[in-house]
Amino acid sequence: MGSAKADPLLRASCAGAGSAEEAAFRQWASRSTRTHRDPARIAVTVMLPLGDIEAEKLRRFADLVGAHGGDRAVVAIDQNFVLPDVPRRELSELYRGLAELGLAEASAGTAST
């Protein structure tokens, strides 16, 4: 997974945010993002506990993916979503939208998922 602390593009994504929001964003980004072969993009894992999501939340998630997630989501073998082509400039807006939906868990890719 990537590291928001070491990645200047990720640090810039949350510039101006309050310290609690910035800390939450950094923790989420450090655990839920991976580098991409295109430096202007990043891959994001969205954790779905037990692979479960309600229809309304799924529709709103689909809107987020279309607006900020590169318009593509993949279901991973661990039943989470992977957004493989997120433009880095959209990362903070994607995070805010995921947080509003309760999908910005900072534990994607950890043993506790």
N, C-alpha and C positions, 0 to 999 in steps of 0.2 A: 504494500500500500504506500501511497505517497506521504509526504510530510508537509503539512501546512507551514510549520515553523521554518523549514529549510527552503521552501518554494516561494520565491518573491511574487509570483503570479497569484498564488493562493492568499498570501498576506494582503496583497492589493485588493483581492476580492471582498475582503471584509473591512477595508479601510473606512474609518468614520463610524463604525459600529461601536456600541457601548461595550465596555470591557467584558461583561458577562456573556453577551451575544457573541463577541469576538472569540472568547475562550471556548464556547460551545461549538462555534463554527470550526475552529482549529482542531478541536478534538474529533469532531465528525469527519473533517477532511483528512485527518491523519489516519483514520481507520477505515474510511469508506471510499477513498479514491485511489486510483492507480494511474501511473504514467501512461501515456499514449504515444504511439510512434510519431504523431503529429504534435509538436510542442504547443500548438494553439488549442489542443483538445485534451480531455481527461476522461477516464472511465470512472463511473460512480456505481457503487453497490448500494442498493436500497433494501434494508432488511425487512422481511415480512415474517413475523413470528409464526411458526408452524405453516408458513406458506399461505396464510389466510388474509383476505382483504374483502371488505364489504363493497357492494356494487357502486354506491355513490362515491366512496373514497377512490375506487379504481377509475371511475370516470374523471374525477378531479386530478388524479395522478396522470392519466392519459393527457389531459390538457397541459399539465406541467411539462411532460415529456415533449409534447409538440412545441411548446413555447420556449423551453430552456434546456431541453435534454437531447438535442440533436435528432428529434423525431423518431427515435428507435429505442426499444427496450427488449431485453432478452431475459427469459426465465432461466436462472442458473440451476444446476443440479441440486443445490441446497435450498431450492424454492424461494430464493430471493430474486429481485430484479437487478439486472445490470444494464446501465445506460452506457454503452461503449463509446459514444462519440459526443460527449458534452463539450461545447465550446467553453473554454476556461473563463471567458468574459461573462458567461451566464451562470457560473457556479454559485455565486452568492444568492442570486434570485431563485435558483433551483433549491438551494438549501432552505431559504425562507419559506418557499412553498411547501417543501417536504415537512418542515417543522410545523406549519399550520395544520397539516394533515396527520401529524403524529408519526411521520415516517422518517424522521431525521435521527434515528438511533445511531449512536456512535459506537456500536458494537459489531457492525458488519465486519466479517472476516476474522472475528475472534473466536476462541474456543467456546464462549458462552452463548453463541448464536443458536 
